[in-house]
């Protein structure tokens, strides 16, 4: 049963990542949350404890390949492998393309795409060995549709989709699935600070006329990580209120 296998979530300390951790915990899973922010990880532990759960937390800069690899290998060794990996960590460095410098591009790619590749490469070994695995990558509708002012972000999220589909073809015969979720506008710390005018304009192009909730992404993740989703792989699930139809 997948409930008995360790689930690892990157970017776990706030927003969508925190919601994913709590949803998986509520389902009775063992969960390890990785994040750079130690204070927010401590807060995650408190929130989980209030709900009657215990979460493993690891402070790690996922752009440091050696440290990320070591952390994931230690978790795998301690828990008999990693059964579920949710590549959720992501950042933005938005600018118009002609104003975007190399550092803006490289940093976003390092966090959003390269670190996801490294993490997947590590955990796939134990998944293949155990003949079970659920890889869920948090992409974005920006990776599906493109987004003005976010060429770096959109490229990284589109890259996740291509990576996920390629991995699905490589590991499917070992009972390992690889899927993407592409959120639309979700009410998180990032979107809460947007001016009301920007929010109103965004809602105009969303058929459901509202932003999504982190919990709605978390439930989609939980489904793709479940035993019931064992014959779904190489797919992109847009959780966006119909924005990318």
Buried (B, 14 or more C-beta within 10 A) or exposed (E): EBBEBBBBBBBBBBBBBBBBBBBBBBBEBBBBBBBBBEEBBEBBBEBBEEEEBEBBBBBBEBBBBEBBBEBBBEBBEEBEBBBBBBBBBBBBBBBEEEEBEEEBBBBBBBBBBBBBBBBBEBBBBBBBEBEBBBBBBBBBBBBBBEBEBBBBBBBBBBBBBEBBBEBBEEBBEBBBBBBBBBBBBBBBEBBEEBEEEEBEEBBEEBEEEEBBBBBBBBBBBBBBBBEEBEEBBBBBBBBBBEBBE
